Each structure stands twice: as structure tokens, then as C-alpha cells.
Amino acid sequence: MAPTPRIRPNEPLELGQTTILNTLNGGLALQRPPSTPRPGPKAKSTGQSNTVLGRRLVGGANEKQVVQLFASVRLSQEEDGEPGDLDIVNNTGVDEDLDDLDFEYLPTKRYSYSREHKLAAIDYFQTTWRENKDGTHERLSNRYASRRLRITRKQLRDWVSKKDIIQNQKRGTFRSRKRSAPVKEPEMERLLNQKFEEARDQGRKISYRWMIRHAKNIYEQLHPDRVLQDEGGRKKIYLGFRFSSG
């Protein structure tokens, strides 16, 4: 057996050189070559939005998810949906540059959005920020958010103002329903509906003004004592009833 080389203090051992590690049992051990540090676990994609100080940014996963959600529900109600909806769902479209557009988006058709869709739109509008060219951040404007979701500004504004009411709705519902009140003028309702059916069979256009005008005429025929003329004789005053959109 070759003699054990002398160990000099403060000098590193050569690879494979033996050294006495335990003087009690006289066991010899070989010094192992220094091992490289193990790589840590690979970073996994969480799917979360890009954030700055906890703020969601335009172009992140949150915005993409909400935009696809609205495109999907439109395609489920109409075969073509809005222009670009198919590209959004299939991830084949190019993100629009809405910075220079100065118009309100007007949908080509009417769509129904559930409670969950409305809350998602409100959350997107209130928690997403845009990064300016100078590096500062600002909240989304109503115009930008409504164009991105392809809804009207009024829709988004109404949803935000009625957020508490929408949250109290049942899941999956499309509108909050109040407890129905008894009909105050059932005979007027019956005659008005009869006129409505006749006009629709003739292909006539039925508007809100048409409904109010005929409702007032029927009410005057049923209760002439409740209809008065004002001093100028130009306006009629209807007592005991208020004509509303309901």
C-alpha cells in the first residue's frame, strides 16, 4: 500500500487523495470531487395576468380571458356573432390597436349576457390598467373597455352602477326580477294587447310611442272622468294612473 501523502494545512486535497476522517476508528475515506449545485425546480406558468404593483395590465391573461368569454357567448347566440369573434375564440386574430380609435362600438345585433358575464366585465373594467408611453399607468376608460368587449358604453356604465343588484341575482340569470305587482288596469291591458296583435299582424312597426299613445286613448275611453285638459288646452292630465315603460 502506498504511503499516505502528508497533508499540509490550508491546502486543498487532490482528487482521490485519502485522508483520515475519524481518528477513533481509524477509518479512511476518499474525498469526493466537488459537486455542482442542483438546479432548482423549473418555473411553471401560472396563467396569471401581468401585474405592476398588483394591477392587471392591458394585454395580459385576464383581458384575453374576458374578451374570449364575451366572444364565445355571442357566437352561442348568433352563428356569426360580431366581426372578429371567431378569430378571438380560435386565437387566429391580431390584437386590435384601440388607442387611436375615437368612436363608440355599436353591436350589429342584440345579445343577452348573464350575471357572470356582467360581473366579469365590471371586474375587467375596474381592475385593469394601461401603461402609457412615459411609463405611468392609468385606469381603463369606458370607451376602451366597451370596444374591447364589443358592447356599448351605456351597457358597461349601467352594469357598473348596478353592480350590487347584479351580485344579488341568482347564478346564471340574465336580469333581476322584481316581485310582480297586480295589474292596475286589466281591461286597458287587454285592449292594448289586442291592438298590438292586430298591428303586428299587419306588419306595422311597434314603438314605445305607439304603445303610450294607444294606451292613453284606451284609458280616456274607459275613464273619461279621469282625463282633464290643462288651462291652455294643449295637454291632457291623466288622473289615477301613470304611463311608464313597464
Secondary structure, DSSP 8 states (H G I E B T S, - for coil): --------TT----TT-EEE--TTT--EEE--------------------EETTEEETTSHHHHHHHHHHHHHHHHHSSS-STTHHHHHHT-S-----TT--S----SS-----HHHHHHHHHHHHHEEEE-TTS-EEE--HHHHHHHHT--HHHHHHHHHTHHHHHTS-TT-SS--------S-HHHHHHHHHHHHHHHHTT----HHHHHHHHHHHHHHH-GGGEEE-TTSS-EEE-S------
